[in-house]
Amino acid sequence: MVWCGKQNKYFEYKSVKIPLHFCILYRILYVKVSLHSRRRTCMPVINHIRKIRQEKGITQVKMAEDLQVTRQTINAIEKHKYNPSLELALKLLAYFNVPMNELFELEEDEE
């Protein structure tokens, strides 16, 4: 791989020439995403999806099919690696037929 150079108008990756402005944009976005993922700026949302799903005897595969998402999405949400979109959160509330505070809560800061 050849990274962006001052004399080059492109960089080369696997024999593909990519314009320099895409390289710069990529590097800027990569840094912003990396910094954002390391920074904790808001209270995390805790969900009780796994507990409720298991109590109702529903598998991740069945739930994913019913909600039209992948099993990996359900798994990531249950492991708190991903917060569901507003649309998916509303679908989850309707799917389990539970009040919002039973499914989601904000983790309080100890400060």
Rosetta silent file (secondary structure, phi, psi, omega in degrees, C-alpha in Angstrom):
SEQUENCE: MVWCGKQNKYFEYKSVKIPLHFCILYRILYVKVSLHSRRRTCMPVINHIRKIRQEKGITQVKMAEDLQVTRQTINAIEKHKYNPSLELALKLLAYFNVPMNELFELEEDEE
SCORE:     score description
SCORE:     0.000 S_00000001
   1 L     0.000  134.873  176.781    0.000    0.000    0.000 S_00000001
   2 E  -109.592  119.303 -179.188    1.275    3.458   -0.863 S_00000001
   3 L   -80.644  168.397 -177.961   -0.054    6.191    1.416 S_00000001
   4 L   -55.804  131.816  175.764   -0.811    9.720    0.323 S_00000001
   5 L  -124.072  157.887 -177.784    2.266   11.655   -0.671 S_00000001
   6 L   -63.776  -35.782 -178.622    2.686   15.337   -1.476 S_00000001
   7 L   -80.479  -17.970 -178.048    3.821   14.597   -5.010 S_00000001
   8 L   -91.915  145.107  173.865    1.030   12.065   -5.652 S_00000001
   9 L   -98.149    3.946 -178.424   -2.541   12.960   -6.566 S_00000001
  10 E  -155.125  166.907  166.953   -3.660    9.485   -5.515 S_00000001
  11 E  -124.280  157.237 -173.196   -2.675    6.554   -3.397 S_00000001
  12 E  -112.142  133.190  177.177   -2.584    2.991   -4.539 S_00000001
  13 E  -137.033  117.816 -178.663   -4.193    0.061   -2.765 S_00000001
  14 L    49.863   49.334  177.946   -4.141   -3.403   -4.350 S_00000001
  15 L    65.399   16.030  176.652   -3.403   -1.879   -7.769 S_00000001
  16 E  -110.293  127.095  179.171   -6.352    0.520   -7.479 S_00000001
  17 E   -90.030  123.384 -178.464   -5.601    4.224   -7.670 S_00000001
  18 E  -114.426  129.578 -178.332   -7.731    6.242   -5.250 S_00000001
  19 E   -56.189  146.780 -175.974   -7.846   10.058   -5.517 S_00000001
  20 H   -57.860  -39.445 -177.340   -5.990   11.962   -2.820 S_00000001
  21 H   -63.714  -29.316  175.022   -9.081   13.815   -1.561 S_00000001
  22 H   -70.165  -37.098  178.415  -10.700   10.454   -0.683 S_00000001
  23 H   -62.563  -46.333 -179.687   -7.573    9.471    1.220 S_00000001
  24 H   -64.004  -44.536  178.831   -7.633   12.677    3.252 S_00000001
  25 H   -60.439  -43.474  178.797  -11.362   12.334    3.941 S_00000001
  26 H   -59.686  -45.775 -178.103  -10.867    8.722    5.039 S_00000001
  27 H   -64.330  -39.681  178.111   -8.092    9.664    7.435 S_00000001
  28 H   -64.631  -48.374 -179.506  -10.169   12.491    8.948 S_00000001
  29 H   -64.208  -40.099 -179.788  -13.224   10.266    9.387 S_00000001
  30 H   -61.001  -43.374  179.408  -11.129    7.399   10.769 S_00000001
  31 H   -65.103  -44.428 -179.923   -9.618    9.663   13.428 S_00000001
  32 H   -62.620  -43.247  179.970  -13.033   11.107   14.366 S_00000001
  33 H   -66.453  -41.483  179.869  -14.616    7.654   14.636 S_00000001
  34 H   -63.373  -44.378  179.740  -11.664    6.311   16.624 S_00000001
  35 H   -66.600  -40.750 -178.805  -11.770    9.216   19.053 S_00000001
  36 H   -64.667  -39.323 -177.026  -15.562    9.035   19.362 S_00000001
  37 H   -70.332  -21.684  179.717  -15.555    5.309   20.110 S_00000001
  38 H   -90.541  -15.868 -175.228  -13.069    5.807   22.961 S_00000001
  39 L   -97.454  134.494  177.554  -14.904    8.736   24.495 S_00000001
  40 L  -105.330  102.777 -172.185  -17.904    8.208   26.777 S_00000001
  41 L  -103.684  -13.143 -178.125  -20.042   11.303   26.372 S_00000001
  42 L  -138.919  166.791  178.765  -23.459   10.125   27.494 S_00000001
  43 L   -71.128  131.204  179.913  -25.077    7.806   29.980 S_00000001
  44 L   -69.607  148.340  177.298  -25.222    4.289   28.602 S_00000001
  45 E   -92.453  126.694  176.779  -28.583    2.707   27.991 S_00000001
  46 E   -98.046  134.695  176.175  -29.089   -0.596   29.776 S_00000001
  47 E  -122.268  154.692 -179.284  -31.527   -3.025   28.232 S_00000001
  48 L  -114.918   32.513 -175.330  -33.139   -6.149   29.644 S_00000001
  49 H   -63.803  -46.602 -177.940  -33.867   -7.719   26.273 S_00000001
  50 H   -59.812  -46.396 -178.806  -32.002  -10.982   26.912 S_00000001
  51 H   -59.880  -47.890 -177.987  -33.734  -11.528   30.259 S_00000001
  52 H   -67.777  -40.721  179.462  -37.212  -10.859   28.865 S_00000001
  53 H   -61.283  -44.343 -179.486  -36.547  -12.889   25.703 S_00000001
  54 H   -68.474  -37.350  177.123  -35.396  -15.893   27.733 S_00000001
  55 H   -61.451  -34.960 -179.319  -38.341  -15.611   30.141 S_00000001
  56 L   -87.402   -2.526  177.584  -40.691  -15.786   27.149 S_00000001
  57 L    70.134   33.926 -178.547  -38.776  -18.729   25.650 S_00000001
  58 L  -104.823  135.759  177.540  -37.899  -16.956   22.411 S_00000001
  59 L   -84.479  161.398  176.229  -34.659  -17.679   20.562 S_00000001
  60 H   -61.865  -38.450 -179.053  -32.472  -14.978   19.044 S_00000001
  61 H   -64.120  -46.811  179.809  -33.113  -16.445   15.597 S_00000001
  62 H   -62.175  -44.868 -179.487  -36.912  -16.366   16.009 S_00000001
  63 H   -63.776  -42.163  178.940  -36.823  -12.842   17.411 S_00000001
  64 H   -62.495  -42.778  178.174  -34.568  -11.634   14.580 S_00000001
  65 H   -63.172  -44.315 -178.839  -36.896  -13.115   11.968 S_00000001
  66 H   -63.714  -36.489 -177.633  -39.964  -11.569   13.614 S_00000001
  67 H   -92.868   -1.862  179.743  -38.320   -8.124   13.812 S_00000001
  68 L    59.084   46.397  172.693  -36.708   -8.422   10.353 S_00000001
  69 L  -130.835  175.470  178.686  -33.152   -7.902   11.596 S_00000001
  70 L   -85.227  158.525  175.558  -30.158  -10.221   11.768 S_00000001
  71 H   -62.669  -33.627  179.447  -29.405  -12.484   14.698 S_00000001
  72 H   -63.615  -34.566  176.688  -26.093  -10.643   15.007 S_00000001
  73 H   -64.232  -45.852  178.424  -27.990   -7.394   15.606 S_00000001
  74 H   -60.478  -44.623 -179.930  -29.980   -9.004   18.428 S_00000001
  75 H   -61.131  -45.081 -179.843  -26.786  -10.432   19.887 S_00000001
  76 H   -64.103  -38.652  178.539  -24.996   -7.053   19.763 S_00000001
  77 H   -66.384  -44.753 -179.252  -27.936   -5.307   21.436 S_00000001
  78 H   -65.263  -29.742  179.255  -28.141   -7.927   24.182 S_00000001
  79 L   -89.438    6.304  178.064  -24.395   -7.638   24.841 S_00000001
  80 L    62.497   29.741  175.853  -24.703   -3.825   25.054 S_00000001
  81 L   -92.304  -13.419 -175.165  -22.363   -3.341   22.082 S_00000001
  82 L  -150.822  132.558  173.355  -25.046   -1.544   20.092 S_00000001
  83 L   -92.012  134.075 -179.213  -28.057    0.569   21.034 S_00000001
  84 L   -66.576  152.598  174.170  -31.072   -0.096   18.837 S_00000001
  85 L   -63.941  166.906  178.272  -32.380    2.647   16.590 S_00000001
  86 H   -59.438  -42.470  179.540  -35.550    4.399   17.697 S_00000001
  87 H   -60.465  -46.251 -179.152  -37.540    2.363   15.161 S_00000001
  88 H   -68.867  -36.453  177.810  -36.120   -0.936   16.430 S_00000001
  89 H   -61.512  -41.945  178.418  -36.591    0.103   20.061 S_00000001
  90 H   -67.148  -37.637  176.310  -40.280    0.784   19.391 S_00000001
  91 H   -63.748  -39.359  178.957  -40.592   -2.560   17.594 S_00000001
  92 H   -63.892  -41.765  178.405  -39.003   -4.286   20.611 S_00000001
  93 H   -61.683  -43.688  179.128  -41.482   -2.636   22.990 S_00000001
  94 H   -69.351  -38.040 -178.179  -44.408   -3.786   20.850 S_00000001
  95 H   -62.727  -45.490 -179.128  -42.883   -7.253   20.347 S_00000001
  96 H   -87.689  -14.238 -178.599  -42.513   -7.924   24.060 S_00000001
  97 L    54.396   52.399  178.965  -45.599   -5.865   25.020 S_00000001
  98 L  -128.752  156.539  176.392  -43.817   -4.318   28.002 S_00000001
  99 L   -69.474  157.036 -176.244  -43.487   -0.707   29.198 S_00000001
 100 H   -57.720  -42.570 -177.061  -40.367    1.182   28.174 S_00000001
 101 H   -69.317  -13.343  175.543  -38.888    1.375   31.680 S_00000001
 102 H   -84.168  -26.646 -178.054  -39.053   -2.413   31.917 S_00000001
 103 H   -96.410  -38.887 -177.530  -37.027   -2.879   28.733 S_00000001
 104 E  -127.298  148.351  171.916  -34.647    0.121   28.826 S_00000001
 105 E  -152.421  155.522  175.861  -33.082    2.265   31.533 S_00000001
 106 E   -89.442  134.076  177.149  -30.317    4.813   31.783 S_00000001
 107 L   -76.326  123.823 -177.676  -27.272    3.843   33.805 S_00000001
 108 L   -77.628  140.704  174.258  -26.820    6.503   36.452 S_00000001
 109 L   -72.856  146.716 -178.596  -23.425    8.134   36.933 S_00000001
 110 L   -84.176   -3.472 -177.917  -21.849    7.528   40.317 S_00000001
 111 L   -75.324    0.000    0.000  -20.645   11.137   40.563 S_00000001
